[in-house]
């Protein structure tokens, strides 16, 4: 499997493009999917001036090995919230976003959810509402490499 390094400057530029796409939605809260979506969630929260940031954690991969079933950890509180942006780094297989959105839409039917990622693969079973890059390689994000 080939890997494509994704440096900070690309992240900064792509996040600013993503912010322009998202602004019209006017989310009141962001839910970051841990761990991959946390860096982007924080950056988007700053760019949109949103202080309400929550996380949920999923497990589908152990390093590059895919598990058989996705697990979702954590609970969200959307009291008095109508619009939520759900953020991950990539829609790779799409299984993570699909499972998270299925869970959120079932549990919180009065909330409008939209999703944002930096990368989207055409083979993904879930296409985010907002995304910037089409991926065809394994993406090696700067936060996965630069701090080891």
C-alpha positions as CSV (number, residue, x, y, z in Angstrom):
1,X,0.0,0.0,0.0
2,X,1.4,3.4,-1.0
3,X,1.4,6.2,1.5
4,X,1.0,9.9,0.8
5,X,2.4,12.3,3.4
6,X,0.0,15.2,4.2
7,X,1.9,18.1,5.6
8,X,0.7,20.9,7.9
9,X,0.7,23.6,5.2
10,X,-1.7,21.5,3.1
11,X,-3.8,21.0,6.2
12,X,-4.0,24.7,6.9
13,X,-4.9,25.6,3.3
14,X,-7.5,22.8,3.0
15,X,-9.0,23.6,6.4
16,X,-9.5,27.2,5.2
17,X,-11.3,25.9,2.0
18,X,-13.4,23.6,4.1
19,X,-14.4,26.6,6.4
20,X,-15.7,28.4,3.4
21,X,-17.9,25.4,2.4
22,X,-19.2,24.9,6.0
23,X,-20.1,28.6,6.9
24,X,-23.5,28.6,5.2
25,X,-24.6,25.6,7.4
26,X,-24.0,27.7,10.5
27,X,-23.3,24.8,12.9
28,X,-23.8,25.5,16.7
29,X,-21.6,22.6,17.8
30,X,-18.9,20.3,16.4
31,X,-18.5,16.6,17.2
32,X,-15.0,15.3,16.5
33,X,-14.5,11.7,15.8
34,X,-11.5,10.6,17.8
35,X,-8.7,10.3,17.1
36,X,-8.5,11.1,13.4
37,X,-11.0,14.0,13.4
38,X,-9.7,15.8,16.5
39,X,-7.0,18.0,14.9
40,X,-9.5,19.1,12.1
41,X,-12.3,19.6,14.7
42,X,-10.2,21.9,16.8
43,X,-9.1,23.9,13.7
44,X,-12.7,24.2,12.4
45,X,-13.9,25.2,15.9
46,X,-11.4,28.0,15.9
47,X,-12.2,29.1,12.4
48,X,-16.0,29.1,13.0
49,X,-15.6,30.5,16.5
50,X,-17.5,27.6,18.1
51,X,-16.8,26.8,21.7
52,X,-19.1,23.8,21.9
53,X,-16.9,20.9,20.9
54,X,-17.6,17.3,21.8
55,X,-16.0,14.0,20.9
56,X,-17.0,10.5,20.3
57,X,-14.5,7.7,19.8
58,X,-14.7,4.9,17.3
59,X,-12.5,1.9,16.7
60,X,-12.4,0.3,13.2
61,X,-8.7,0.1,12.6
62,X,-5.7,-1.2,14.6
63,X,-2.9,0.7,12.8
64,X,-3.7,-0.3,9.2
65,X,-5.5,-3.5,10.0
66,X,-9.3,-3.2,9.8
67,X,-11.5,-4.8,12.4
68,X,-14.7,-6.8,11.7
69,X,-17.0,-4.4,13.5
70,X,-17.0,-0.8,14.5
71,X,-17.4,0.2,18.1
72,X,-18.7,3.7,19.2
73,X,-17.7,5.1,22.6
74,X,-18.9,8.2,24.4
75,X,-22.1,10.1,24.7
76,X,-23.1,13.5,23.3
77,X,-25.4,16.1,24.7
78,X,-27.2,18.3,22.2
79,X,-29.6,20.1,24.6
80,X,-30.7,23.4,23.0
81,X,-28.7,22.6,19.8
82,X,-30.2,22.3,16.4
83,X,-27.2,22.1,14.0
84,X,-24.1,19.9,14.5
85,X,-21.1,19.4,12.3
86,X,-19.5,15.9,12.6
87,X,-15.8,15.9,11.7
88,X,-13.4,13.2,10.7
89,X,-10.1,13.3,8.8
90,X,-11.1,11.0,6.0
91,X,-14.0,9.0,4.6
92,X,-11.9,6.0,3.6
93,X,-14.2,2.9,3.7
94,X,-16.9,5.3,5.0
95,X,-17.9,2.7,7.7
96,X,-16.9,5.0,10.6
97,X,-19.0,8.0,9.4
98,X,-21.8,5.8,8.3
99,X,-22.0,4.1,11.7
100,X,-21.7,7.4,13.6
101,X,-24.3,9.1,11.5
102,X,-26.7,6.2,11.9
103,X,-26.2,6.4,15.6
104,X,-26.6,10.2,15.9
105,X,-29.6,10.4,13.6
106,X,-31.4,7.6,15.5
107,X,-30.6,9.0,19.0
108,X,-31.1,12.7,18.2
109,X,-33.8,13.1,15.7
110,X,-34.4,16.8,16.3
111,X,-30.8,17.7,15.4
112,X,-29.6,18.4,11.9
113,X,-26.2,16.8,11.3
114,X,-23.8,17.4,8.5
115,X,-20.3,15.9,8.0
116,X,-16.9,17.2,7.0
117,X,-13.6,15.6,6.2
118,X,-10.4,16.6,4.5
119,X,-10.4,13.5,2.3
120,X,-13.0,11.3,0.5
121,X,-12.4,8.1,-1.4
122,X,-14.8,7.3,-4.2
123,X,-15.1,3.7,-2.9
124,X,-16.4,5.0,0.5
125,X,-19.9,3.9,1.4
126,X,-20.5,7.4,2.9
127,X,-19.9,10.7,1.2
128,X,-19.5,13.6,3.6
129,X,-21.5,16.8,3.1
130,X,-18.2,18.8,2.9
131,X,-14.8,17.5,1.8
132,X,-11.8,18.9,-0.1
133,X,-9.5,16.2,-1.5
134,X,-10.2,12.9,-3.3
135,X,-7.9,10.2,-1.9
136,X,-6.5,7.2,-3.7
137,X,-3.6,6.3,-1.4
138,X,-3.3,5.8,2.3
139,X,-2.9,9.3,3.8
140,X,-0.1,9.7,6.3
141,X,-1.3,12.8,8.2
142,X,1.3,15.1,9.7
143,X,-0.1,14.5,13.2
144,X,0.4,10.7,12.7
145,X,4.1,11.1,11.7
146,X,5.6,14.4,13.0
147,X,5.3,13.7,16.7
148,X,6.7,10.2,16.8
